[in-house]
Amino acid sequence: MDDVTQTEVEAAAFRRLVEHLRDRPEVQNIELMLLADFCRNCLSKWYAAAADERGHEVSYDEAREVVYGMPYAEWKAKHQKDATPEQLAALKAKSAAKPSR
């Protein structure tokens, strides 16, 4: 596969992942963090960083809108639930167990 085709395939896979996450707002970010060690906010940060690495300024809020499909505050009001004490404890334990990078 040549570089251009690889980039196109990777971009298509990214768009599919974003669409998949948008179609499943009931899946909470903390659940993603506990299961997969990333969430929509992580993906937004990676998007903004990738743009920056290529000389394009994309704010975190702009990147979040790309991932969430709407302003984050709107998504949060519509879909975000409070994390349970058990989820918060699990995330804290997971973070404590992570080796420093």
C-alpha positions as CSV (number, residue, x, y, z in Angstrom):
1,M,0.0,0.0,0.0
2,D,1.5,3.4,-0.9
3,D,1.6,6.2,1.6
4,V,-1.3,8.2,0.2
5,T,-3.6,5.2,0.2
6,Q,-2.5,4.3,3.7
7,T,-3.3,7.8,4.9
8,E,-6.7,7.6,3.2
9,V,-7.5,4.3,4.8
10,E,-6.4,5.5,8.2
11,A,-8.5,8.7,7.8
12,A,-11.5,6.5,6.8
13,A,-11.0,4.3,9.9
14,F,-10.8,7.4,12.1
15,R,-14.1,8.7,10.7
16,R,-15.7,5.3,11.2
17,L,-14.5,5.3,14.9
18,V,-15.8,8.8,15.4
19,E,-19.2,7.9,13.9
20,H,-19.3,4.7,16.0
21,L,-18.7,6.7,19.2
22,R,-21.3,9.3,18.1
23,D,-23.9,6.6,17.6
24,R,-23.3,5.3,21.1
25,P,-23.6,8.3,23.4
26,E,-24.9,5.9,26.2
27,V,-21.3,4.6,26.5
28,Q,-19.8,6.9,29.0
29,N,-16.2,8.2,28.8
30,I,-15.3,6.7,32.1
31,E,-16.4,3.3,30.9
32,L,-14.2,3.7,27.8
33,M,-11.3,4.7,30.1
34,L,-11.7,1.7,32.3
35,L,-12.0,-0.7,29.4
36,A,-9.8,0.7,26.7
37,D,-7.7,3.3,28.5
38,F,-8.9,6.1,26.2
39,C,-12.1,8.1,25.7
40,R,-13.6,10.7,23.4
41,N,-11.6,13.4,25.2
42,C,-8.4,11.5,24.6
43,L,-9.3,11.2,20.9
44,S,-9.9,14.9,20.8
45,K,-6.5,15.7,22.3
46,W,-4.8,13.3,19.8
47,Y,-6.7,15.1,16.9
48,A,-5.6,18.5,18.1
49,A,-2.0,17.3,18.6
50,A,-1.9,15.7,15.1
51,A,-3.1,19.0,13.6
52,D,-0.5,21.0,15.5
53,E,2.2,18.6,14.4
54,R,1.2,19.5,10.8
55,G,1.2,23.2,11.4
56,H,-2.6,23.7,11.9
57,E,-3.9,25.2,15.0
58,V,-7.0,23.3,16.3
59,S,-8.1,24.1,19.8
60,Y,-9.1,21.4,22.2
61,D,-12.7,22.6,22.0
62,E,-12.7,22.5,18.2
63,A,-11.2,19.0,18.3
64,R,-13.9,18.0,20.8
65,E,-16.6,19.2,18.4
66,V,-15.1,17.1,15.6
67,V,-15.2,14.0,17.8
68,Y,-18.5,14.7,19.6
69,G,-20.3,16.1,16.6
70,M,-21.5,19.1,18.7
71,P,-20.1,21.4,21.3
72,Y,-18.9,19.4,24.3
73,A,-21.1,21.3,26.7
74,E,-24.1,20.3,24.7
75,W,-23.1,16.7,24.5
76,K,-22.3,16.6,28.2
77,A,-25.8,18.1,29.0
78,K,-27.5,15.5,26.8
79,H,-25.5,12.4,27.5
80,Q,-23.1,12.6,30.4
81,K,-24.0,10.8,33.6
82,D,-22.3,11.2,36.9
83,A,-19.7,8.6,37.5
84,T,-20.5,6.1,40.2
85,P,-18.3,5.9,43.2
86,E,-17.2,2.4,42.0
87,Q,-16.2,3.8,38.6
88,L,-14.2,6.6,40.2
89,A,-12.5,4.2,42.5
90,A,-11.6,1.9,39.6
91,L,-10.2,4.7,37.5
92,K,-8.2,5.9,40.5
93,A,-6.8,2.4,41.0
94,K,-6.1,2.0,37.3
95,S,-4.2,5.4,37.2
96,A,-2.2,4.5,40.3
97,A,-1.2,1.1,38.8
98,K,0.0,2.7,35.5
99,P,3.8,3.0,35.0
100,S,5.0,6.6,34.5
101,R,5.8,7.5,31.0
